[in-house]
Amino acid sequence: MPASPSSSAQAAREALALRLAHLMKDARLTGRELSRRCGWHPAKTSRILRARAAPSDADIRAWCTACDADTQSEDLVATARAVESMYVEWRRLHGDGMRRVQQDVLARNAAARVCRAYVSNVLPGFFQTAPYAEALMGTITGFQGTPNDLAEAVAARLARSRYLYESDHHFVVLIEEWVLRSRIGTPATMAGQLNHLLTVMPLPSVSLGIIPLGAPRTVWPLEAFYLYDDQHVVIETLTAGISVRQPREITDYQRAFTGLSTMAVYGEAARTLIRAALDATG
């Protein structure tokens, strides 16, 4: 089962550090000599080699020049940028508001034929109503202290729902029951959201399971994750979005999703849980 969701990003950082170490070794340089050629303190070289510090584009180019390996610099710069995109803090992603990130997710949904989603905190964006999305995203913006572009961000989020109505997309979704009972916005907002969930359930593109509160746990509750075409996993934590493409970890998330699926109820049993949550909104 999945370990720390940031482990894939750390493994990639270590792989980049190893490539830089090989360049240094091939050039027959010590860490001290490489540091002298680059014009920085040896402690910086040590942090990079131990994957404790991420080298900048300029650092990588200086490293390659010091090792007489300038031809490798652009490839390593591209690799480093990819590594750093694997674990990105929300405050950085939302630095100019939430709209751009929502557009990026829209593009992911457009490209994926099958999206498997497990949610343990809030309903997935492609199921959200406008009032629910506005209440949720407003709370997130306030918590993070990032620019407020709610109108544009909500519109970009709601645009995902169109793929529910297209035959070449399929959404397999698992929701923890407590998500249905966690009030986002007003009681009327939650009632509208739960009614909308009942409306989209019969769509041919949707397979929806609810994991009941009392279900025996064969897989413990996890952070929300989205599995796109069994090729790419995105995990959402409090502070960061994590992108996983390492095959071994993707396999772990597939296993976790399969295990969670066996704990869920479907069809009329799932609708009963949604209606009970709806009744509880008052």
N, C-alpha and C positions, 0 to 999 in steps of 0.2 A: 504494500500500500504506500501512497505518497508519503515521503518524509517532508522536510522543510521545503516549501514551494520555491524558495530561492536557490535551492541546491544546483539546479541546472545552470543558472546564471553564474554561480560561483565556480562550477566545473569549467565553464567556458572561459572565465577569467584566468583560471589556472592553466588551461590549454594555451591561451595567448602568452602567458608568462613563460611557459615552457618553450614556445617558439622563439621568444626573445633570448632565452637562456642558450638555446642551440646556436643562434647567431653569434652570441658572444663567445661561445666555446669554439665554433668554427673559425672565428677570427683570432683565436688564441689570446683572448683578453681576460684579465682579471676584472672583478667588479670595480676595483679602485681605478684601474686604468681606463675602463669604459667611462666611469664617472668623470675623470679628468678630461677626457676628450669631449664629453657632452657639456662640461661646464657646470655640473651640479654636485651636491654632496653625495658621498657613497651611500648614506642612509636611504636616499631616494631610490638608488638602484636596487638596494636590498628590498625595499617595500614593493617595487614593481615585480621583482623576481619571485617574491613570496605571494603575489596576487593580493597584497594588502592595499595597494594604491593603483588606480587606473591611469595608465599613461595617456597623455594628451596626444593629439595628432602631431604636434611639434616634438614631443618627447620621442615618439616612435621614429620620426624622420631623423632626429639627431642620433638615435640609437643605431639606425641602419647605416647612417653616414660613418659613425665611429667604427662600425664593423665592416666597412667597405661592401655594404649590401644594399645600396640605394635602390636597386631594381625591385627589392621586396617591400619597400616602404609603403606604397599605395595599397597593396594587398593587405598588409598588416593594419593599416589605418582603417580600411573597410571592415576588417574583422573586429577591430576594437570598437568601432561604432555599433556593429551588430550586437556585440556582447553587452554594451551599455544600454541598448534598447530592450534587453531582456528583462531588466528590473528597473523600472522608472517610477519615481515617486509621483503621486497624484498632484502634489503642489507644483511640481515641475510641468507635468502634462497639462494642468489647468492654469498655467501661468497667465494665459490671455483669455481665460474663460473655458467653459466646458464644450462649446460647440464643435471645435476642431476634433476633439477626441471622439465625440459622438459620430462625426462624419467618418472617422477612421473605422469605428465599429460597424457602421452602416456598410462600408466597403467590404469588411470581413464577412458579414452576413450575405452580401450580394454574391461573393465568390464561392461560398461554401454550399454544397448540395445538402449536407447533413450537419446540423448543429445539435450536439448533445449538451444539455445544460443541467447542472445541479445547483440549486440555490438554497441557501440556509439563512439568508438575511432579508432580502427583498425580492419581489417578483422580477423576472428578467425583463429587460427593456422592451423587447418585441411584444410583450404582453401588456405593457403599461398603458393606462389611460392618461390623457393630458393632465388632469388634476393630480393624480398620483405622482406622475413624473415631476410635475412642478413642485409639489410639496417635498418630495425626496431630494431633488437636485438643489432646491433652495436650502435645505438643511445641510447638505454636503458643502455647498458654496460657503455658507456661514461658518461651518466647522473649519474648513481649510483656509478661510480668509482670502479666497481667490476672487478675481473679477466676476461680477454678476452679469451674465449674458443669457439669463434663463429663457427668454422667449425663443432665441435662436437655438439654444441647446435642446430645449424640449421638442421643438419642431424636428430637429435632426434625429433625436431619439425615436420619436413616433414614426418617422419615415421607415424604420425597420419593419414595422408591422405589415407593410405591403407584401413582404415575402411570404407571409402566412397564406396568402391567397394565390401563390404561384406554384404550379405543379412540380417544378423542378427544384423546390426547396422542401426540406423536411426538418421539423423541430421535435426532438425527443427530450422532454423536460421532466425533471424530478424536483419536487418542492417539498420541503419540510413543512408539516402542518402548522407549526408555530408562525411561519411566514404569513399564513392566511389570517392569523389573529394578531399580528403585530401592526398596530394602527399607524399608518402613514397619512398625515393630513387629518381631516375631519372625519367623523363617522360617515358622513355622506360621501366623502372621497373614497373611503374603504368600501362602502356598499356598492358604489359605481364600479370600482375596480373588480370586486369579486363577481358582480354580475357580468362584467366583460369577460372574465375568465371562463365563466359558464358558456358564454357565447362562442368563444374561439375553440373550446374543447372539441366540438364535433368536426372541425375542419379536417380534410384529408391530410393536410400537411403536419398536423399536430398529434403527438402522442404524449399524453400528460399523466404522470403518476404522482400521487401524494403519499409521503411517508408519515403514517400516523404517529401521534405523540407517544402512544404506548407500544409501538412496534419493537420487538426484540432487536437489538442492534448487532448485526453481523459486521457492519462498517460504522465506525464512529462518525459523528457529525463533522463535516469538513468545511473549509472555506469555499465560497462559491467558485465554480470553475466551468469553463465553456470549452468543449472539445469540437474542433472544426475538422470534418472529413478525416478524422483519425490521424491528422498530420500536425496539428497545432493545438496547444492548450493555452488558454488565458486564465490566470487565477487572480482573483480580486481580494486584496487584503485591505486593512484599514488605511495603510500608508502608501501602497504601491500597486501597480498592475504588473503582473509577472507573465512573461511569454516563454513557453516551454516548447522546444522542438527536438529535444534529445529523445531518440526512440525508446530508450529504457524507461524514462519517466513517463512518456506518453502511454506506454504499456501499463504502467502502474495506475494511471488515471482511468484507462479503459477498464481495468480490473475493478477499481473502486466504483466506477459507474455501474458496472454489471452487478456488483454486490448490493449497491444501494437500490438498484431496480427491483431486486428480489424482495425488498422490504416494503415497497410501495403498493398502494391499491390503485385500481384503474376503473374507468367506466363509471357505473352508477355508484360504486363505493366511494370513488373520488369526488363525485358530484355531491354526495351526502355530506362529506367533510367540508366542502366549499359552502354548501347551504347552511351548515351549522355555524360556520364562521360568519356568514352573512347575517344570520339571525342574531348573533352576538353583537353586531354593530349597533343594534337598537333601532 
